[in-house]
Amino acid sequence: MKNIILLIALIFVSGCAAMAGLDKNAKLTDPSKEAIIVFGVKPGTFHINIMKGKIVQGKFEYSVFVTPTAWVAPSKGYVVLKVPVLQEDETYSIIRVGEGLLKKTLQCDWPAVTFNPKAGKINYIADLSYSRIGETIHLKGKISSNSNAAKEFTNKNYPNLNAAFVNTGYKFRTVTNTKCRDAYKTFNPIEYVK
């Protein structure tokens, strides 16, 4: 019985752990169906959850029953991932940010960073910097752009990515999901500033 409880706990903890970013020797195997995304993320203790969803009436809508595309921590200040190319009505979003045991998910009717990477390209989205607001459970996210530094980092650390580097950028979209009800609309755990 003790071993079963230990196994269940191990599975639970491993499911919560952040995954590694793109392998340094990675290549685009099918440029028509894949894209590379690049974010600056600071400090390195924070990790981000990237979720695929649909654009419905201008909002970012996702299902709480779908597995995230990635839950990843930065390496040397950057997150670099290979992701599937989206359909026209789909987009990716940073829906959750965490540091250690602190994990904050954007709630209904609050703005989230969304982006649509271009197929066969290295897509720079933005630089994201997170900090706690005092001793509260809120986070402050600052967004800036430094595509030259991101391009230099990518060229140096991922030499086999034979693809054009583009400044794709991001768009704020209001979050909605399958459990949006009044109870979920009272709290904004991540406040973004430019």
Secondary structure as GFF3:
##gff-version 3
##sequence-region A 1 194
A	DSSP	alpha_helix	2	16	.	.	.	ID=ss1
A	DSSP	beta_strand	34	42	.	.	.	ID=ss2
A	DSSP	beta_strand	46	56	.	.	.	ID=ss3
A	DSSP	beta_strand	59	62	.	.	.	ID=ss4
A	DSSP	beta_strand	70	72	.	.	.	ID=ss5
A	DSSP	beta_strand	78	84	.	.	.	ID=ss6
A	DSSP	beta_strand	90	99	.	.	.	ID=ss7
A	DSSP	beta_strand	102	105	.	.	.	ID=ss8
A	DSSP	beta_strand	111	115	.	.	.	ID=ss9
A	DSSP	beta_strand	122	132	.	.	.	ID=ss10
A	DSSP	beta_strand	139	144	.	.	.	ID=ss11
A	DSSP	alpha_helix	147	157	.	.	.	ID=ss12
A	DSSP	beta_strand	165	167	.	.	.	ID=ss13
A	DSSP	beta_strand	171	177	.	.	.	ID=ss14
A	DSSP	three_ten_helix	182	184	.	.	.	ID=ss15
A	DSSP	beta_strand	190	193	.	.	.	ID=ss16
###
